[in-house]
Amino acid sequence: MDCDRTVFDTLIIGGGPAGLTAAIYLRRFTRHVALVDKGNSRLSWIPVSHNYPGFPGGINGMELLGNLRTQLANYGGSVMPGEILSLRLEDGHFVASYAAAEGDEPCELRALTVLLATGVADAGMPVERWDDAVRSGAVRLCPVCDGWDVIDKRIGVVTSEVNPVGHALFMRTFSADVLLFERTAESALNDEERQQLAAANVRHITSPLAGVTMSEDMKPILHTKDGEDYPCDVFYPMLGENARSDLASELGAETVECRKLMVDDHCRTTVPGLFAIGDVTRGLNQIAVATGQAALAATTIHNTLPWALRAPADSTGS
């Protein structure tokens, strides 16, 4: 692709719900926007989201993405498929190296501001038929999103590095049948945490989880290193995550745990002109949070940029 010397008001990197919502707002503010998306939105994995406002019957992740893209198109916006390979500051502009497809010769995009909506990358866990398992709801990634949807199911959870019993206790409010599996041979739990599990009647499986296979009817079967098998209705792997924040951190933006970006109340990073929203920032990973941040960031960007004064309408009628 050939890039011209156009200077965009805003370059948005990431076309999930956060990036698309920000683009919709900025286009409605009549701003000149480039939105680049690599196509890895976690929203595309969600079979049905029941906690995003306005959809009482729930909505499929791909359908929601499609709706947002259509809404953006209504205001003259579109998504540029591809990847931003690097980002630098030059002569008061952000300059991004952009490739439309792997192996293409990169070109440069220039912008006055940049909004990062690149999300997170999940850490691995050995789950058979991962994509099918997630799309069927047998493997779930967000207890906050869908605890209601698994009420009274048999739920398997794995310890996490931080607060290893927290997710199991959270899920215990939705079901009386919760199993907590160790991730490694050395237990992540202390005595107080074991007592918390016992008091809540959470079954603690001490042999480390070795892998997860799927039954013929797409139910997870959790296998431990001692050779035991534990059929469940749903499995929360509590994968852990790392934010896709390298483009920002290489410019000096401050990051915290899991490489997440620190932002202020208006979604500004510590680099002037560089904004971040959604899961790439420190906070609660939720679609509603991401879209709310998008509205905040887009409005702040619009009010920060030089005014784009509208030309008078043609009064002659010609």
Beta strands, then each sheet from edge to edge (+ up, - down):
strand 1: 7-13
strand 2: 33-37
strand 3: 79-81
strand 4: 83-90
strand 5: 93-99
strand 6: 107-116
strand 7: 120-122
strand 8: 155-158
strand 9: 178-181
strand 10: 203-205
strand 11: 209-214
strand 12: 220-224
strand 13: 229-231
strand 14: 234-236
strand 15: 241-243
strand 16: 274-276
sheet 1: 3+ 2+ 1+ 6+ 5- 4+
sheet 2: 3+ 2+ 1+ 6+ 16+
sheet 3: 7+ 15-
sheet 4: 10+ 9+ 8+ 14+
sheet 5: 11+ 12- 13+
end
